Amino acid sequence: MDRRLSEYLHQLKTAAQDSIQFVDGISYTDFQADTKTQRAVTMNLVILGEAAAKIEEHFPEFAVAHPEIAWTAIRGMRNRIVHEYFILNFETIWTTVEAELPRLMRQVESVLQSEP
């Protein structure tokens, strides 16, 4: 596997893992009241989007070969955060961290283990 591709995949995995850890043990109500955690999580979602964009740009054949990873949705979330920062929907962000990021981590781990 290309070194840069591996780095982007590890960035995906790390940003997802960090976001999950940031909200571990807190409720959605706590998350709504915790600006620091909100900003940490949203920054990780931006990192996820950047890594996904780099993979699609520099390794399009890899992205096509792994449709189980929602490349476009990851980039879309990043774009919404960056361009609509003052009107973020924290319920969507919470749901993403709770439901989607664990699945993304499993997908990336699987890819990393299966690629030479």
N, C-alpha and C positions, 0 to 999 in steps of 0.2 A: 504494500500500500504506500502510496506517495506520502512523504513526510508532512506536507502541508494539509493534505486531506485528513490524515490522522490527527493533526493538531486541531483542525476545525471540529472534527467529531468529538475530540476530548473536551473542547470548549462547550459544545452542546451538552455533553454529559455533565460537566462540572457546573455549568450555569443552572441546569435543571435540578441537580442535586442540591446546590446551595439554596435555591428558591424553596425547595421542599423542606429543607432543614430550617430555614428562616421562619416558616409558619408552623413547624412542628409544635404541637402542644398548645396552640392558641386557637381561639374560635374566630369565626368571621367577624363577630362584633369587636373582638380585640384587634383584629387586623384593620378594621375600619378606623379605629382610634389611634393606631400606631403609624405615624407618618414615616418614621425611620424604616420600619419593616416594609411598608408600601414602596418606598423609594428603592430599597435594596432589591426587592422582588422585581419591580419594573425595570431596573437596570439590568438584571439578569435576563429578563425577557428581551431586552434590546440586544444583549450579547447573543442570545439564541438566534434572533433574527439576522444579525450580522453574519454569524457563522453559517446559517442556512443559505444566505445570499451568496456568500463566498463559494460554498460548495456548488450551488446551482450555476454560478458564473464560471468557475474554474474547472469544475468536474461535472459537467452536465450529464455525461453518460452514467456516472455514479448515481446521481439524483434520480435519473430515469430508471435505473436498475433497482432502486429502493423506494418504490411508491408507497410503501407502508409508512414512511416518514412524511409527515405533512409539511413539506418544504414551503409551499406557497402560503399556507395558513400561518406558519411560524414567522415568515417574512411580513405577512399582513399584520400580525399582532405588533411586531416591531414598528411598522409604519404608523399604526394607530397611536402607539405610545409616544413616538417621537413628534408626530405632526399634530396630535390632538391632546397634548399633555395636560392641559388645564381642564379637560372634560373626560377624564378617564373613568371607565366603568369598573370599579373595584370588585363588583360581584363577578364580572367576567374574568378578571384577573385571578380572583380567588378560585373560581371553578377551574381555570386553566392549571393552576398550581396543584390543586387537589386531585383533579381527574386526568388531565392530559400529560403533565410532566412525568409522573411515574411511568406511564406507557412509553413516552419518548425515551426515557432512560433505558427501559428494557429493550427498545428497538435499537438504540445506538449501541448498547452493550452487545447485543446479538450480532450486529454488523461488525463491530470491532473484533469479535471472536471468530467470525467466519471469513473475514477478508485476510488474504495473505500479507 
